[in-house]
Amino acid sequence: MTGRRVWAGAGMLAALAIGAAAVRRRHIKLIASDPEQALLLVPPSGRSLRARSADGSDLPVDVSSGDESAMVVLAPAWTEP
């Protein structure tokens, strides 16, 4: 009975691996066929600056549009005390 469980587990693991590979291949094909994919490969142009936060630490800032544009601030993992 233990041998059967081992073979059943191995079969389920193999099926899971084959399914995951198929999903990954489909995802890669969808990305490659996206007409806007070329835009994502070009790095944004602009200038880099440093800003000082309220606690005195320097933060890297990338400005990628004119000064008259609306400001968008991306702050990953931002926490407030």
N, C-alpha and C positions, 0 to 999 in steps of 0.2 A: 504494500500500500504506500510506503514511503517513496518508492521509485516512481509510482504513478503521479504523486504530488510534485516531485521534482520535474518530471517531464511536462506536466500540466503548467507548472510555473514557468519553465523554460519556453514553452509554446506561447504563453501569454506575453512574456517579455519580448519574444521575437515579433509577435503581432503588433505590440505597442511600438517597437522600434521601426517596423515597416510603415506603420501609420504615421508616425512622426516624420519620417523621411518624405513621405508623400505630401504631407501638409507643408513641409518646408519647401519642397520643390515647387508646389503650386504658388506659394507666397512669393518666391523669387521670380517666377514667371509673371505674376501680376505686377510686381514692382518694375520689372524690365519693360512691360508693355504700357506703363503709365506715361502719358504724353508730357506731364510736368516733371518727370524724373530728372531731366537734364537741368532744370532750374535748381534742384537740390544739390547737384554736384559742384556748382559754382559757388565758391565762398563769398560771403557778403563783402562789399567794398565799404570803406569808411576809415575812420581814424580811431586810434586807441588813446584813452585818457586814464587818469587816476582820479578817484574821488575819495574824500575822507568821510568816514561814517561818523555817527554821533559819538561812538566810543573811541574814536581816534585811529581806527585801523584803516589802511588804504584798501580801496576796492578797485579792481580793474573795470573800466567802462569802455564799451564799443559804441561809437556813434556811427550809424550807417545811413543817415539821411540828413537833410538840411536842418538848420536851427529853427525854421518856421514850422516844421512838422509836429504832429502830436507826439508826445513822449510815451514810450512803452518801457516799463522797467520789469525785467525778469530777475527774480531773486530766489533761486532754488535754495531750499532748506532754510528759509528765513524763520527765525524764531524771535519772539518778543519776550522781554523779561517780565 
